[in-house]
Amino acid sequence: MIDPALFDPSAVSEEIRAQNAAIVARLAPLGRYWEAPPALIRENRRKGLGAFPLMPLSSRAKTIAIDGPGGPIPLRVIAPENPRGVYLHIHGGGWTIGTADEQDPWLDRLADKCGLAVVSVEYRLAPEHPFPAGPDDCEAAALWLVREAEGRFGTSRLFIGGESAGAHLSALTLLRLRDKHGLKPFRGANLFAGCYDVGMTPSAANWGDEPLILNTPGIKVFADNFCGPSLNRRDPAVSPLYADLAGLPPALFSVGTRDPLVDDTLFMGSRWIAAGNRAELAIWPGGSHVFIRFDSALAEQALSRIDTFIEGL
C-alpha cells in the first residue's frame, strides 16, 4: 500500500514549503489568468509571465516536420551521438498552452544521462483545435517514430512520456497504437502529474481556488477547451482512466502531494497494475503541479528517479 507518511505535512521540506508559498504569492494577484484569450496566455507564458519560469533552449535542438492529419507536425529533436533509445515527449499545458521547446533541459538530461534521442511533439492546441486534434497529432508522431527510429537513430528501443496534459496524451497514444494499429512498440512510459480523467477526479474537483500552479476553476477551463460542450468526458477515448489498460508497458507515475491532480495518478497507477502491467508510483511530499519546473532538491530526486526507471528498461 501507499505509505501515508508521504502525505503527512511534516514530510514536506522547508525548501518546498517556501517554494509553494512563493508560487501562490506570485500567482494570486493575477486572478483567473486562464480565462484570458488563449493567444494572450501563450504570449505571456513565452515572456516568463505564466505559472512556470522560463527554461533555457538547447543549442543542439533541431526541428523537423512530418505529415499529420491536420497538416505538418513540427518535431523538436535533441539527440546524442549513437543514441541507445528514442523518447517520444509530449509537452503539457492543459491542451491549450505550452510548446515543444519549453522544457529543453529535461530533454537534454535524457539525452546525456540515458543516451536517448528525444523527439518532442508540437501538437495542435485547443480551443482552436479541440479533441481529437491533439491526440491525432501525437498518434501520427508515434507512428512516424515506429517507422523511422531505426533508420534515423539506429535503435528501436522506444519510450514515451510527458507531463500533465502530456502524460494524458501519452496514455491515449499508447491506447490508440494498441487498439487501432495492433502495436505495442514502447518499452516504458514516464507519466508525470497526468490528468487521466478529464471530467475531474475528487482531488481536482475539490481543490478550490488556491493558485498553486493549478486550481479547480483553471482545470475546468482547460478541460472545456479540450472537450468542447458536448463530448462525453468519461469516454475512454477522452479519459484514459476509464479504458481497458491491459497490455501496456511498464510505467513510472510521478506526482506531488500538493498537486490538484494527485488522485489522477493514484487512480491511474492502481488501474495500470490491476490490468496486469508493471508500474512504479513516485509520490513526492509537498510537490506542486509539475514541480520539476522549479529548482529544488525534490525536483532533482524526481528527475533522478526518472533516469533510473528508464535505465532499468
Contacts in CASP RR format, 6 or more apart in sequence:
PFRMAT RR
TARGET T0000
AUTHOR 0000-0000-0000
METHOD contacts of the structure
MODEL  1
MIDPALFDPSAVSEEIRAQNAAIVARLAPLGRYWEAPPALIRENRRKGLG
AFPLMPLSSRAKTIAIDGPGGPIPLRVIAPENPRGVYLHIHGGGWTIGTA
DEQDPWLDRLADKCGLAVVSVEYRLAPEHPFPAGPDDCEAAALWLVREAE
GRFGTSRLFIGGESAGAHLSALTLLRLRDKHGLKPFRGANLFAGCYDVGM
TPSAANWGDEPLILNTPGIKVFADNFCGPSLNRRDPAVSPLYADLAGLPP
ALFSVGTRDPLVDDTLFMGSRWIAAGNRAELAIWPGGSHVFIRFDSALAE
QALSRIDTFIEGL
2 266 0 8 1.000
2 281 0 8 1.000
2 283 0 8 1.000
3 283 0 8 1.000
5 11 0 8 1.000
6 257 0 8 1.000
6 283 0 8 1.000
6 284 0 8 1.000
6 285 0 8 1.000
7 257 0 8 1.000
7 283 0 8 1.000
7 285 0 8 1.000
8 285 0 8 1.000
11 257 0 8 1.000
11 285 0 8 1.000
11 286 0 8 1.000
12 257 0 8 1.000
12 258 0 8 1.000
12 285 0 8 1.000
12 286 0 8 1.000
12 287 0 8 1.000
13 285 0 8 1.000
13 297 0 8 1.000
13 298 0 8 1.000
15 296 0 8 1.000
15 297 0 8 1.000
15 298 0 8 1.000
16 285 0 8 1.000
16 286 0 8 1.000
16 287 0 8 1.000
16 291 0 8 1.000
16 296 0 8 1.000
16 298 0 8 1.000
17 286 0 8 1.000
19 288 0 8 1.000
19 291 0 8 1.000
19 294 0 8 1.000
19 296 0 8 1.000
20 212 0 8 1.000
20 258 0 8 1.000
20 286 0 8 1.000
20 287 0 8 1.000
20 288 0 8 1.000
23 51 0 8 1.000
23 211 0 8 1.000
23 212 0 8 1.000
23 213 0 8 1.000
23 288 0 8 1.000
23 294 0 8 1.000
24 210 0 8 1.000
24 211 0 8 1.000
24 212 0 8 1.000
27 33 0 8 1.000
27 51 0 8 1.000
27 211 0 8 1.000
27 212 0 8 1.000
27 213 0 8 1.000
28 211 0 8 1.000
30 50 0 8 1.000
30 211 0 8 1.000
31 211 0 8 1.000
32 217 0 8 1.000
32 218 0 8 1.000
33 41 0 8 1.000
33 44 0 8 1.000
33 50 0 8 1.000
34 41 0 8 1.000
34 217 0 8 1.000
34 218 0 8 1.000
34 221 0 8 1.000
34 222 0 8 1.000
35 221 0 8 1.000
36 44 0 8 1.000
38 96 0 8 1.000
38 97 0 8 1.000
38 125 0 8 1.000
38 126 0 8 1.000
38 127 0 8 1.000
38 128 0 8 1.000
38 225 0 8 1.000
41 50 0 8 1.000
41 96 0 8 1.000
41 97 0 8 1.000
42 97 0 8 1.000
42 98 0 8 1.000
44 50 0 8 1.000
45 52 0 8 1.000
45 97 0 8 1.000
45 98 0 8 1.000
45 102 0 8 1.000
46 99 0 8 1.000
48 54 0 8 1.000
51 213 0 8 1.000
51 214 0 8 1.000
52 102 0 8 1.000
52 213 0 8 1.000
52 290 0 8 1.000
52 293 0 8 1.000
52 294 0 8 1.000
53 293 0 8 1.000
53 294 0 8 1.000
54 102 0 8 1.000
55 102 0 8 1.000
55 103 0 8 1.000
55 104 0 8 1.000
55 105 0 8 1.000
55 293 0 8 1.000
56 104 0 8 1.000
56 105 0 8 1.000
57 101 0 8 1.000
57 104 0 8 1.000
58 78 0 8 1.000
58 104 0 8 1.000
58 105 0 8 1.000
58 107 0 8 1.000
58 108 0 8 1.000
60 78 0 8 1.000
60 79 0 8 1.000
60 108 0 8 1.000
60 111 0 8 1.000
61 76 0 8 1.000
61 77 0 8 1.000
61 78 0 8 1.000
61 101 0 8 1.000
61 104 0 8 1.000
61 107 0 8 1.000
62 76 0 8 1.000
62 77 0 8 1.000
62 78 0 8 1.000
63 74 0 8 1.000
63 75 0 8 1.000
63 76 0 8 1.000
63 77 0 8 1.000
64 74 0 8 1.000
64 75 0 8 1.000
64 77 0 8 1.000
65 72 0 8 1.000
65 73 0 8 1.000
65 74 0 8 1.000
65 75 0 8 1.000
66 72 0 8 1.000
66 73 0 8 1.000
66 75 0 8 1.000
66 140 0 8 1.000
66 141 0 8 1.000
66 144 0 8 1.000
67 73 0 8 1.000
67 140 0 8 1.000
68 136 0 8 1.000
68 137 0 8 1.000
68 140 0 8 1.000
69 133 0 8 1.000
69 136 0 8 1.000
69 137 0 8 1.000
69 140 0 8 1.000
70 124 0 8 1.000
70 133 0 8 1.000
70 136 0 8 1.000
70 137 0 8 1.000
73 121 0 8 1.000
73 122 0 8 1.000
73 123 0 8 1.000
73 137 0 8 1.000
73 140 0 8 1.000
73 141 0 8 1.000
74 100 0 8 1.000
74 122 0 8 1.000
75 100 0 8 1.000
75 119 0 8 1.000
75 120 0 8 1.000
75 121 0 8 1.000
75 122 0 8 1.000
75 141 0 8 1.000
75 144 0 8 1.000
76 100 0 8 1.000
76 101 0 8 1.000
76 107 0 8 1.000
76 119 0 8 1.000
76 120 0 8 1.000
76 122 0 8 1.000
77 117 0 8 1.000
77 118 0 8 1.000
77 119 0 8 1.000
77 120 0 8 1.000
78 104 0 8 1.000
78 107 0 8 1.000
78 108 0 8 1.000
78 111 0 8 1.000
78 117 0 8 1.000
78 118 0 8 1.000
78 120 0 8 1.000
79 111 0 8 1.000
79 117 0 8 1.000
79 118 0 8 1.000
79 153 0 8 1.000
80 111 0 8 1.000
80 112 0 8 1.000
80 115 0 8 1.000
80 116 0 8 1.000
80 117 0 8 1.000
83 111 0 8 1.000
83 115 0 8 1.000
83 116 0 8 1.000
83 117 0 8 1.000
83 153 0 8 1.000
83 154 0 8 1.000
83 155 0 8 1.000
84 114 0 8 1.000
84 115 0 8 1.000
84 116 0 8 1.000
84 155 0 8 1.000
84 157 0 8 1.000
85 115 0 8 1.000
85 116 0 8 1.000
85 117 0 8 1.000
85 149 0 8 1.000
85 153 0 8 1.000
85 155 0 8 1.000
85 157 0 8 1.000
85 158 0 8 1.000
85 159 0 8 1.000
86 116 0 8 1.000
86 117 0 8 1.000
86 118 0 8 1.000
86 119 0 8 1.000
86 145 0 8 1.000
86 149 0 8 1.000
86 153 0 8 1.000
86 155 0 8 1.000
86 157 0 8 1.000
86 158 0 8 1.000
86 159 0 8 1.000
87 107 0 8 1.000
87 110 0 8 1.000
87 114 0 8 1.000
87 116 0 8 1.000
87 117 0 8 1.000
87 118 0 8 1.000
87 119 0 8 1.000
87 158 0 8 1.000
87 159 0 8 1.000
87 160 0 8 1.000
87 161 0 8 1.000
87 190 0 8 1.000
87 310 0 8 1.000
88 119 0 8 1.000
88 121 0 8 1.000
88 141 0 8 1.000
88 142 0 8 1.000
88 145 0 8 1.000
88 158 0 8 1.000
88 159 0 8 1.000
88 160 0 8 1.000
88 161 0 8 1.000
88 170 0 8 1.000
88 173 0 8 1.000
88 186 0 8 1.000
89 100 0 8 1.000
89 103 0 8 1.000
89 107 0 8 1.000
89 118 0 8 1.000
89 119 0 8 1.000
89 120 0 8 1.000
89 121 0 8 1.000
89 160 0 8 1.000
89 161 0 8 1.000
89 162 0 8 1.000
90 120 0 8 1.000
90 121 0 8 1.000
90 123 0 8 1.000
90 138 0 8 1.000
90 160 0 8 1.000
90 161 0 8 1.000
90 162 0 8 1.000
90 166 0 8 1.000
90 167 0 8 1.000
90 169 0 8 1.000
90 170 0 8 1.000
90 173 0 8 1.000
91 98 0 8 1.000
91 99 0 8 1.000
91 100 0 8 1.000
91 102 0 8 1.000
91 103 0 8 1.000
91 120 0 8 1.000
91 121 0 8 1.000
91 162 0 8 1.000
91 163 0 8 1.000
91 165 0 8 1.000
91 166 0 8 1.000
92 98 0 8 1.000
92 162 0 8 1.000
92 163 0 8 1.000
92 164 0 8 1.000
92 165 0 8 1.000
92 166 0 8 1.000
92 167 0 8 1.000
92 290 0 8 1.000
93 164 0 8 1.000
93 165 0 8 1.000
93 166 0 8 1.000
93 222 0 8 1.000
94 164 0 8 1.000
94 165 0 8 1.000
94 195 0 8 1.000
94 222 0 8 1.000
94 225 0 8 1.000
94 226 0 8 1.000
95 125 0 8 1.000
95 126 0 8 1.000
95 134 0 8 1.000
95 165 0 8 1.000
95 169 0 8 1.000
95 222 0 8 1.000
95 225 0 8 1.000
95 226 0 8 1.000
96 125 0 8 1.000
96 126 0 8 1.000
96 127 0 8 1.000
96 222 0 8 1.000
96 225 0 8 1.000
96 226 0 8 1.000
97 125 0 8 1.000
98 125 0 8 1.000
99 122 0 8 1.000
100 120 0 8 1.000
100 121 0 8 1.000
100 122 0 8 1.000
101 120 0 8 1.000
103 120 0 8 1.000
103 163 0 8 1.000
103 293 0 8 1.000
106 292 0 8 1.000
106 303 0 8 1.000
107 118 0 8 1.000
107 120 0 8 1.000
109 303 0 8 1.000
109 307 0 8 1.000
110 116 0 8 1.000
110 118 0 8 1.000
110 307 0 8 1.000
110 310 0 8 1.000
111 117 0 8 1.000
111 118 0 8 1.000
113 307 0 8 1.000
113 311 0 8 1.000
114 307 0 8 1.000
114 310 0 8 1.000
114 311 0 8 1.000
116 159 0 8 1.000
116 310 0 8 1.000
117 153 0 8 1.000
117 155 0 8 1.000
119 141 0 8 1.000
119 145 0 8 1.000
121 137 0 8 1.000
121 138 0 8 1.000
121 141 0 8 1.000
123 133 0 8 1.000
123 134 0 8 1.000
123 137 0 8 1.000
123 138 0 8 1.000
123 141 0 8 1.000
123 169 0 8 1.000
124 133 0 8 1.000
124 134 0 8 1.000
124 137 0 8 1.000
125 134 0 8 1.000
126 133 0 8 1.000
126 134 0 8 1.000
126 225 0 8 1.000
126 226 0 8 1.000
127 224 0 8 1.000
127 225 0 8 1.000
127 226 0 8 1.000
127 228 0 8 1.000
130 225 0 8 1.000
130 226 0 8 1.000
130 227 0 8 1.000
130 228 0 8 1.000
131 226 0 8 1.000
131 227 0 8 1.000
131 228 0 8 1.000
131 231 0 8 1.000
131 238 0 8 1.000
132 237 0 8 1.000
134 169 0 8 1.000
135 169 0 8 1.000
135 172 0 8 1.000
135 173 0 8 1.000
135 176 0 8 1.000
138 169 0 8 1.000
138 170 0 8 1.000
138 172 0 8 1.000
138 173 0 8 1.000
139 172 0 8 1.000
139 173 0 8 1.000
139 176 0 8 1.000
139 177 0 8 1.000
139 180 0 8 1.000
142 160 0 8 1.000
142 173 0 8 1.000
142 176 0 8 1.000
142 177 0 8 1.000
142 185 0 8 1.000
143 177 0 8 1.000
143 181 0 8 1.000
143 183 0 8 1.000
145 158 0 8 1.000
145 185 0 8 1.000
146 158 0 8 1.000
146 177 0 8 1.000
146 183 0 8 1.000
146 185 0 8 1.000
149 155 0 8 1.000
149 156 0 8 1.000
149 158 0 8 1.000
150 156 0 8 1.000
156 185 0 8 1.000
157 187 0 8 1.000
158 185 0 8 1.000
158 186 0 8 1.000
158 187 0 8 1.000
159 186 0 8 1.000
159 187 0 8 1.000
159 188 0 8 1.000
159 189 0 8 1.000
159 190 0 8 1.000
159 310 0 8 1.000
159 313 0 8 1.000
160 170 0 8 1.000
160 173 0 8 1.000
160 174 0 8 1.000
160 186 0 8 1.000
160 188 0 8 1.000
160 189 0 8 1.000
160 190 0 8 1.000
161 167 0 8 1.000
161 170 0 8 1.000
161 189 0 8 1.000
161 190 0 8 1.000
161 191 0 8 1.000
161 192 0 8 1.000
162 169 0 8 1.000
162 170 0 8 1.000
162 190 0 8 1.000
162 191 0 8 1.000
162 192 0 8 1.000
163 192 0 8 1.000
163 193 0 8 1.000
163 194 0 8 1.000
163 290 0 8 1.000
163 292 0 8 1.000
164 192 0 8 1.000
164 193 0 8 1.000
164 194 0 8 1.000
164 195 0 8 1.000
164 261 0 8 1.000
164 289 0 8 1.000
164 290 0 8 1.000
165 194 0 8 1.000
165 195 0 8 1.000
165 222 0 8 1.000
165 226 0 8 1.000
166 194 0 8 1.000
167 191 0 8 1.000
167 192 0 8 1.000
167 193 0 8 1.000
167 194 0 8 1.000
167 195 0 8 1.000
167 196 0 8 1.000
168 194 0 8 1.000
168 195 0 8 1.000
168 196 0 8 1.000
168 198 0 8 1.000
168 240 0 8 1.000
170 189 0 8 1.000
170 191 0 8 1.000
171 189 0 8 1.000
171 191 0 8 1.000
171 196 0 8 1.000
171 240 0 8 1.000
171 243 0 8 1.000
171 268 0 8 1.000
172 237 0 8 1.000
172 240 0 8 1.000
174 186 0 8 1.000
174 189 0 8 1.000
174 248 0 8 1.000
174 249 0 8 1.000
175 236 0 8 1.000
175 237 0 8 1.000
175 240 0 8 1.000
175 243 0 8 1.000
175 245 0 8 1.000
175 248 0 8 1.000
177 183 0 8 1.000
177 184 0 8 1.000
177 185 0 8 1.000
177 186 0 8 1.000
178 184 0 8 1.000
178 247 0 8 1.000
178 248 0 8 1.000
184 247 0 8 1.000
184 248 0 8 1.000
184 249 0 8 1.000
186 249 0 8 1.000
187 249 0 8 1.000
187 250 0 8 1.000
187 313 0 8 1.000
188 249 0 8 1.000
188 250 0 8 1.000
188 251 0 8 1.000
188 310 0 8 1.000
188 313 0 8 1.000
189 248 0 8 1.000
189 249 0 8 1.000
189 250 0 8 1.000
189 251 0 8 1.000
189 252 0 8 1.000
190 251 0 8 1.000
190 252 0 8 1.000
190 254 0 8 1.000
190 306 0 8 1.000
190 309 0 8 1.000
190 310 0 8 1.000
191 251 0 8 1.000
191 252 0 8 1.000
191 253 0 8 1.000
191 254 0 8 1.000
191 265 0 8 1.000
191 268 0 8 1.000
192 254 0 8 1.000
192 255 0 8 1.000
192 290 0 8 1.000
192 292 0 8 1.000
192 302 0 8 1.000
192 306 0 8 1.000
193 254 0 8 1.000
193 255 0 8 1.000
193 256 0 8 1.000
193 259 0 8 1.000
193 261 0 8 1.000
193 265 0 8 1.000
193 289 0 8 1.000
193 290 0 8 1.000
194 255 0 8 1.000
194 261 0 8 1.000
194 264 0 8 1.000
194 265 0 8 1.000
194 268 0 8 1.000
195 204 0 8 1.000
195 219 0 8 1.000
195 223 0 8 1.000
195 261 0 8 1.000
195 264 0 8 1.000
196 239 0 8 1.000
196 240 0 8 1.000
196 241 0 8 1.000
196 264 0 8 1.000
196 265 0 8 1.000
196 267 0 8 1.000
196 268 0 8 1.000
197 204 0 8 1.000
197 233 0 8 1.000
197 234 0 8 1.000
197 239 0 8 1.000
197 241 0 8 1.000
197 242 0 8 1.000
197 264 0 8 1.000
197 267 0 8 1.000
198 223 0 8 1.000
198 226 0 8 1.000
198 227 0 8 1.000
198 233 0 8 1.000
198 238 0 8 1.000
198 239 0 8 1.000
199 223 0 8 1.000
199 233 0 8 1.000
199 234 0 8 1.000
199 239 0 8 1.000
200 216 0 8 1.000
200 219 0 8 1.000
200 220 0 8 1.000
200 223 0 8 1.000
201 241 0 8 1.000
201 261 0 8 1.000
201 263 0 8 1.000
201 264 0 8 1.000
201 267 0 8 1.000
202 263 0 8 1.000
203 259 0 8 1.000
203 260 0 8 1.000
203 261 0 8 1.000
203 262 0 8 1.000
203 263 0 8 1.000
203 264 0 8 1.000
204 216 0 8 1.000
204 219 0 8 1.000
204 260 0 8 1.000
204 261 0 8 1.000
204 263 0 8 1.000
204 264 0 8 1.000
205 216 0 8 1.000
206 216 0 8 1.000
207 214 0 8 1.000
207 215 0 8 1.000
207 216 0 8 1.000
207 219 0 8 1.000
207 260 0 8 1.000
208 215 0 8 1.000
208 216 0 8 1.000
208 217 0 8 1.000
209 215 0 8 1.000
209 216 0 8 1.000
209 217 0 8 1.000
212 258 0 8 1.000
212 260 0 8 1.000
212 288 0 8 1.000
212 289 0 8 1.000
213 259 0 8 1.000
213 288 0 8 1.000
213 289 0 8 1.000
213 290 0 8 1.000
214 259 0 8 1.000
214 260 0 8 1.000
214 261 0 8 1.000
214 289 0 8 1.000
215 260 0 8 1.000
216 260 0 8 1.000
219 260 0 8 1.000
219 261 0 8 1.000
223 233 0 8 1.000
227 233 0 8 1.000
227 238 0 8 1.000
231 238 0 8 1.000
232 238 0 8 1.000
233 239 0 8 1.000
234 242 0 8 1.000
235 242 0 8 1.000
236 242 0 8 1.000
236 243 0 8 1.000
236 244 0 8 1.000
237 243 0 8 1.000
240 268 0 8 1.000
241 264 0 8 1.000
241 267 0 8 1.000
241 268 0 8 1.000
241 271 0 8 1.000
244 275 0 8 1.000
245 271 0 8 1.000
245 272 0 8 1.000
245 274 0 8 1.000
245 275 0 8 1.000
245 277 0 8 1.000
246 275 0 8 1.000
246 276 0 8 1.000
246 277 0 8 1.000
247 275 0 8 1.000
247 276 0 8 1.000
247 277 0 8 1.000
248 272 0 8 1.000
248 275 0 8 1.000
248 277 0 8 1.000
249 277 0 8 1.000
249 278 0 8 1.000
250 277 0 8 1.000
250 278 0 8 1.000
250 279 0 8 1.000
250 280 0 8 1.000
250 313 0 8 1.000
251 269 0 8 1.000
251 272 0 8 1.000
251 277 0 8 1.000
251 278 0 8 1.000
251 279 0 8 1.000
251 280 0 8 1.000
252 279 0 8 1.000
252 280 0 8 1.000
252 282 0 8 1.000
252 305 0 8 1.000
252 306 0 8 1.000
252 309 0 8 1.000
253 265 0 8 1.000
253 268 0 8 1.000
253 269 0 8 1.000
253 272 0 8 1.000
253 279 0 8 1.000
253 280 0 8 1.000
253 281 0 8 1.000
253 282 0 8 1.000
254 265 0 8 1.000
254 282 0 8 1.000
254 283 0 8 1.000
254 284 0 8 1.000
254 302 0 8 1.000
254 305 0 8 1.000
254 306 0 8 1.000
255 261 0 8 1.000
255 262 0 8 1.000
255 264 0 8 1.000
255 265 0 8 1.000
255 266 0 8 1.000
255 282 0 8 1.000
255 283 0 8 1.000
255 284 0 8 1.000
256 262 0 8 1.000
256 283 0 8 1.000
256 284 0 8 1.000
256 285 0 8 1.000
256 286 0 8 1.000
256 287 0 8 1.000
256 288 0 8 1.000
256 289 0 8 1.000
256 291 0 8 1.000
257 283 0 8 1.000
257 284 0 8 1.000
257 285 0 8 1.000
257 286 0 8 1.000
257 287 0 8 1.000
258 286 0 8 1.000
258 287 0 8 1.000
258 288 0 8 1.000
259 265 0 8 1.000
259 287 0 8 1.000
259 288 0 8 1.000
259 289 0 8 1.000
259 290 0 8 1.000
259 291 0 8 1.000
260 289 0 8 1.000
261 289 0 8 1.000
265 281 0 8 1.000
265 283 0 8 1.000
266 281 0 8 1.000
269 279 0 8 1.000
269 281 0 8 1.000
272 279 0 8 1.000
273 279 0 8 1.000
280 309 0 8 1.000
282 302 0 8 1.000
282 305 0 8 1.000
284 291 0 8 1.000
284 298 0 8 1.000
284 301 0 8 1.000
284 302 0 8 1.000
285 298 0 8 1.000
286 298 0 8 1.000
287 298 0 8 1.000
288 294 0 8 1.000
291 298 0 8 1.000
291 299 0 8 1.000
291 302 0 8 1.000
292 299 0 8 1.000
292 302 0 8 1.000
292 303 0 8 1.000
293 299 0 8 1.000
END
